[in-house]
Amino acid sequence: MGINFEVSRPKAGSDTNMSNTFHTIGLIGKPNHEGTNLTLKRLHHWLTMQGYSVLVEERVAADVGSHTHSVDLLEIGAKCDLAIVVGGDGNMLGAARVLARFDIAVIGVNRGNLGFLTDLPPDSFEEALSKVLDGEFDTEQRFLLEAEVHRHGELKSSNTAVNEAVLHPGKIAHMIEFEVYIDDKFMYSQRADGMIVSTPTGSTAYSLSAGGAILTPNLEAMILVPMFPHTLSCRPIVVDACSIIKLVVSPHNGDNLEVSCDGHVNLSVLPGDEIIVKRSVDTLRLIHPKGHNYFHVLRTKLGWGSKLF
């Protein structure tokens, strides 16, 4: 990727409490958030006392303290063995889109609301994190999406998404018309407010609120969820993760269409454009404390019923 950073590693036999799994740890968080700042400060102090080399994302370094090693996200990806993201799922998504291109483990401390991707408690992370740093953790590989906008056969823009890529009108919601192709096979034309293409990771986010099914993280699949379709028979459909999805926007649509990646990055779309959504070559190496149970997370976050007997 053209990035060649020299990574400082502890010498063999050095007198530290570190495991052999992680040596250099990056801290990432939501800027200007009081709760996040407190947790980042505690993490920085605790990890430093344990003998780890700690790098802090430049956007929050000043809030953590004057004795921090401030770097950008690319340096964290290149230099660190582990990244700890403090915040909500949105902060995790933003970091993951950059870190997924590196071979780095990522874990989250929940300072948000739902926290599907952030496991560690903000006020008592030490016990669980100690076990993780000692090598007691479960690993998940979450695939990403690549969204591309093509105009007259030319690639105009692209970006990656951890959760979903969404074709939708600009700032004012209205019906749009487009055709949907799966692996160059015509599936249907659609009159709707938009289309959500989601990964299993994103199936508990925007896709779920639009009526999509929950896909367990181990599935190699994507789900297409029409937004307020004008045909009652139109339902979400699950396709193989290796499928290439093409959305062809009708030339009769108005201007100001967009493709949003995780609700943060917007790609401009004009009438007649083609949107290609496919599996990215990058994957996110998400780690959890040992014994992580996805269905326990769903029950807790979505308020499902507990065991009857």
C-alpha positions in Angstrom: 0.0 0.0 0.0 3.0 2.2 -0.1 3.2 2.7 3.7 6.4 1.5 5.3 6.6 2.4 9.0 9.3 1.1 11.2 7.6 -0.7 14.1 9.2 -0.7 17.5 8.8 -4.0 19.3 9.9 -5.0 22.8 13.1 -7.0 23.0 12.9 -10.7 23.8 13.1 -11.4 27.5 12.2 -7.8 28.4 10.9 -7.4 31.9 7.2 -6.5 31.2 3.8 -8.0 31.9 2.9 -8.1 28.2 1.7 -11.2 26.5 3.2 -12.4 23.2 0.0 -11.5 21.4 0.0 -7.7 21.5 2.8 -5.2 22.0 1.8 -1.9 20.5 -1.8 -0.7 21.1 -3.6 2.1 19.5 -6.4 4.1 21.2 -9.2 5.7 19.1 -12.2 7.6 20.3 -14.9 10.1 19.8 -13.4 13.6 20.0 -14.8 16.2 22.5 -16.9 13.6 24.4 -16.4 13.8 28.2 -17.2 10.1 28.9 -14.9 9.0 26.1 -12.1 11.2 27.2 -12.2 9.8 30.8 -12.1 6.2 29.5 -9.3 7.0 27.1 -7.2 8.5 29.9 -7.8 5.5 32.1 -6.9 3.1 29.3 -3.7 5.1 28.4 -2.6 5.1 32.0 -3.4 1.5 32.7 -1.8 0.2 29.5 1.3 2.3 30.0 1.7 0.9 33.5 1.4 -2.6 32.1 4.4 -1.9 29.9 2.7 -1.6 26.5 3.6 0.9 23.8 0.6 3.1 23.3 -0.3 5.3 20.3 -3.2 7.7 20.5 -5.2 8.9 17.5 -4.4 12.5 16.8 -8.0 13.7 17.1 -8.2 12.7 20.8 -4.5 12.9 21.8 -4.8 16.4 23.3 -7.8 15.2 25.5 -5.8 12.2 26.8 -2.8 14.2 28.0 0.4 15.9 27.0 2.5 12.8 27.3 0.9 10.8 24.5 2.3 9.6 21.2 -0.1 11.2 18.7 -0.5 9.5 15.3 -3.2 9.3 12.6 -5.4 6.3 11.9 -3.1 5.0 9.1 -0.2 4.9 11.5 -2.2 3.0 14.1 -3.1 0.5 11.4 0.5 0.1 10.3 2.3 0.2 13.7 -0.1 -1.4 16.1 -1.1 -5.0 16.9 -4.4 -4.0 18.5 -6.7 -1.0 18.2 -9.1 -0.2 21.0 -12.0 2.0 19.9 -13.8 3.9 22.6 -17.3 5.1 21.7 -20.4 3.8 20.0 -20.9 1.7 16.9 -20.5 4.8 14.7 -17.0 5.4 16.0 -16.2 1.7 15.4 -17.5 1.9 11.8 -15.4 5.0 11.0 -12.2 3.4 12.4 -13.0 0.0 10.8 -13.2 1.4 7.3 -9.6 2.5 7.6 -8.2 -0.3 9.8 -9.6 -3.1 7.7 -6.9 -2.7 5.2 -4.3 -3.6 7.8 -3.7 -6.9 9.7 -4.7 -5.5 13.0 -7.1 -6.7 15.7 -9.9 -4.3 16.8 -11.9 -4.3 20.0 -14.4 -1.7 21.3 -15.2 -0.1 24.6 -18.9 0.9 24.6 -19.6 4.6 25.2 -22.6 4.7 22.9 -26.2 3.5 23.0 -26.7 0.0 21.5 -23.1 -1.1 21.1 -23.4 -4.2 18.9 -19.7 -3.9 18.0 -18.3 -2.6 21.3 -18.0 -5.2 24.0 -16.0 -3.9 26.9 -17.7 -1.9 29.7 -16.3 1.7 30.0 -16.1 1.7 33.8 -14.7 -1.7 34.5 -12.7 -2.8 31.4 -9.6 -3.9 33.2 -10.5 -7.5 34.1 -11.9 -8.4 30.6 -9.2 -6.5 28.8 -6.5 -8.2 30.8 -7.7 -11.6 29.6 -7.8 -10.4 26.1 -4.3 -9.1 26.3 -3.2 -12.5 27.7 -4.5 -14.1 24.5 -8.0 -15.2 25.8 -10.3 -13.9 23.0 -12.5 -14.9 20.2 -11.9 -13.6 16.7 -14.4 -12.8 13.9 -13.6 -11.8 10.4 -16.2 -9.3 9.2 -16.3 -8.5 5.5 -16.8 -5.0 4.1 -18.6 -3.7 1.0 -17.1 -1.7 -1.9 -19.5 0.7 -3.5 -18.7 2.3 -6.8 -20.5 4.9 -9.0 -20.0 4.5 -12.7 -21.0 7.2 -15.3 -20.8 6.5 -19.0 -18.6 3.5 -18.3 -16.2 5.5 -16.2 -15.6 5.0 -12.5 -16.4 8.3 -10.8 -16.2 7.6 -7.1 -16.0 4.7 -4.6 -15.7 3.9 -0.9 -16.1 1.1 1.6 -18.8 0.3 4.1 -18.8 -2.0 7.1 -22.6 -1.9 7.6 -24.3 -0.9 4.4 -24.3 1.0 1.1 -27.6 2.9 0.5 -28.9 4.4 -2.7 -31.3 7.2 -1.8 -32.5 10.7 -2.8 -30.5 13.6 -1.5 -31.8 15.8 1.3 -35.5 15.5 0.3 -37.0 12.0 0.4 -38.9 11.1 -2.8 -39.5 8.0 -4.9 -36.8 7.0 -7.3 -36.7 4.4 -10.1 -33.9 2.0 -10.7 -33.2 -1.5 -12.0 -31.4 -4.2 -10.0 -29.0 -6.8 -11.4 -27.4 -9.7 -9.6 -24.2 -11.0 -11.3 -25.4 -9.2 -14.5 -28.7 -11.0 -14.4 -31.7 -8.7 -14.3 -33.7 -9.2 -11.1 -36.4 -6.5 -11.1 -37.1 -2.8 -11.6 -37.9 -0.9 -8.5 -39.9 2.2 -7.6 -39.0 3.0 -4.0 -37.4 5.6 -1.7 -34.1 3.8 -2.1 -32.2 0.5 -1.7 -30.1 -0.8 1.2 -27.4 -3.3 0.5 -26.2 -4.6 3.9 -23.5 -7.0 5.3 -24.4 -9.3 8.2 -22.7 -6.7 10.4 -25.1 -4.1 9.2 -28.2 -6.3 9.4 -28.9 -5.1 12.9 -28.6 -1.5 11.9 -30.4 0.5 9.2 -31.4 -2.7 7.3 -33.2 -4.0 10.4 -35.2 -0.7 10.9 -36.3 -1.0 7.2 -37.7 -4.5 7.7 -34.6 -6.6 6.8 -33.7 -9.9 8.4 -30.9 -10.3 10.9 -28.0 -12.2 9.4 -25.6 -13.9 11.9 -22.0 -12.6 11.5 -20.6 -15.9 10.2 -22.8 -15.9 7.1 -21.2 -15.1 3.8 -24.2 -13.2 2.5 -25.6 -9.8 1.7 -29.2 -8.6 2.1 -31.0 -6.2 -0.2 -33.7 -4.2 1.5 -36.0 -1.8 -0.6 -36.9 1.3 1.3 -40.7 1.9 1.2 -41.2 0.0 -2.1 -44.3 0.9 -4.2 -45.0 -2.8 -4.8 -46.4 -4.7 -1.8 -45.0 -8.0 -3.0 -41.4 -6.6 -3.0 -39.5 -8.1 0.0 -35.9 -8.2 1.2 -33.7 -10.8 -0.5 -30.5 -12.4 0.7 -27.7 -13.2 -1.9 -24.3 -14.8 -1.7 -21.5 -12.5 -0.5 -19.6 -13.1 -3.8 -22.4 -11.7 -5.8 -22.0 -8.4 -7.7 -25.0 -6.1 -7.3 -25.7 -3.5 -9.9 -28.2 -0.7 -9.5 -29.0 1.2 -12.7 -30.6 4.5 -12.0 -33.4 5.6 -14.4 -32.4 8.5 -16.6 -35.8 10.0 -15.8 -35.0 10.5 -12.1 -34.3 14.0 -10.8 -30.9 15.1 -9.6 -29.4 14.9 -6.1 -29.2 11.2 -5.6 -26.6 9.7 -3.3 -25.0 6.4 -2.2 -24.2 6.5 1.5 -21.6 4.3 3.0 -22.4 3.6 6.7 -24.3 6.9 6.8 -21.1 8.9 6.8 -19.5 8.9 3.3 -21.8 10.1 0.5 -21.1 9.5 -3.2 -22.9 11.7 -5.7 -25.2 9.9 -8.2 -26.8 11.3 -11.4 -29.7 9.9 -13.5 -28.4 7.1 -15.7 -25.5 6.2 -13.4 -24.7 2.6 -12.4 -23.9 1.7 -8.8 -21.8 -1.4 -8.3 -21.8 -3.0 -4.8 -19.6 -6.0 -4.1 -17.6 -7.6 -1.4 -14.4 -5.7 -0.6 -11.0 -7.4 -0.5 -10.6 -6.0 3.0 -11.9 -7.7 6.2 -12.2 -6.4 9.7 -10.5 -8.6 12.4 -12.9 -8.0 15.3 -12.0 -9.6 18.6 -14.2 -10.3 21.7 -13.6 -11.5 25.2 -13.6 -15.3 25.4 -17.1 -16.8 25.5 -18.7 -14.0 23.4 -22.3 -15.0 22.6 -23.9 -13.2 19.7 -27.4 -14.2 20.7 -26.9 -12.9 24.2 -25.9 -9.6 22.6 -29.1 -9.6 20.5 -31.3 -10.4 23.5 -29.7 -7.6 25.5 -29.7 -5.0 22.8 -33.1 -5.8 21.3 -35.0 -6.6 24.5 -35.8 -10.2 23.5 -37.3 -12.6 26.1 -35.1 -14.5 28.4 -35.3 -18.3 29.0 -38.6 -19.6 30.3 -37.2 -22.6 32.1 
